[in-house]
Amino acid sequence: MNVDTVRVSPEPPAADLPEPSREGAARPMVSARWSDLGKRVGSAMILAPLALACLWFGRDAWAVLIAIGAAGCAGEWVGLCRADARGWPEMLLPLGMVAVPLVTYGLGAGPAILLAVLLTLVGWLVFGRDSRAVWLTAGFVYLAPAAIALVVLRHHPMVGRWDMLFLVLIIWASDIGAYVVGRLVGGPKLAPAISPGKTWSGALGGLVAASLVGVAVASGVSGRLPVFHCIMISMLLGIASQIGDLLESGLKRHFGVKDSGRSIPGHGGLLDRLDGMLTAAPMAALVALTIGEGFWLWQ
């Protein structure tokens, strides 16, 4: 081929090139940012009334709900460890986590703690010694404190219902506040190596929401409200909830999965939905133990 005959079409001037539409580029980003909102709202509309009804109407229903939830979380944990929750000895974890809250309800926190320790030791013996077995055993350590704390907090006939409502609404407010503010404001990442989607703005928004909801709940229950103390307790529980969220994100990163399960549309699995509760509930139980029996958490 004669190179003299080759014609190269000149590039059109820059002014003739169509400019990318900023509005069009922004739309997919915005829609992706809120893509799971509908599923989250739908799941919440189903699960929230069930949880609140069990919390409000009786300690029996609440203990059963916690036992079912603990078994579901344990089953997901076994799945994260690449094992079958229906096989032996892996089924020891979900069965044991059914027993822990029921023993707490029937006999108290002391026997339940002893049972959890015993189950951990038995798990260490029967699961084996490889890496997967160690993680299976760690499931008792991860799940049992919250299962015990949630039953203990609700058990008191005078303040249990309100303490649990206070805790649940603070965790929900922290989660929703972090979700909304983080997506609206964005900014520097909170822990990019653990959870790239979480931002400092979302964390602060979650704490503000937790404080506002905590004060609102407490002011509706008690006549004389120590506002500063209530805000501090609300923020403490909000921080504990966010730590639980980050902890679960780190665990999922370790196991190489996006979600702990698929049981809750928009949230993944039970562990994805209850990650904040797993750390905030034991913290609330410690607060209750510190202030003494029969007192509201915010006092």
Sequence and secondary structure as in RCSB ss.txt:
>XXXX:A:sequence
MNVDTVRVSPEPPAADLPEPSREGAARPMVSARWSDLGKRVGSAMILAPLALACLWFGRDAWAVLIAIGAAGCAG
EWVGLCRADARGWPEMLLPLGMVAVPLVTYGLGAGPAILLAVLLTLVGWLVFGRDSRAVWLTAGFVYLAPAAIAL
VVLRHHPMVGRWDMLFLVLIIWASDIGAYVVGRLVGGPKLAPAISPGKTWSGALGGLVAASLVGVAVASGVSGRL
PVFHCIMISMLLGIASQIGDLLESGLKRHFGVKDSGRSIPGHGGLLDRLDGMLTAAPMAALVALTIGEGFWLWQ
>XXXX:A:secstr
  GGG        GGGS    HHHHHHHHHHHHTTTHHHHHHHHHHHHHHHHHHHHH HHHHHHHHHHHHHHHHH
HHHHHTT  TTSTTTTHHHHHHHHHHHHHHHH HHHHHHHHHHHHHHHHHHS SSHHHHHHHHHHHHHHHHHHHH
HHHHH TTTHHHHHHHHHHHHHHHHHHHHHHHHHH  SEEETTTEEEEEHHHHHHHHHHHHHHHHHHHHHH SS 
 HHHHHHHHHHHHHHHHHHHHHHHHHHHHHT S S SSBTTTBSHHHHHHHHHHHHHHHHHHHHHH TTS TT 
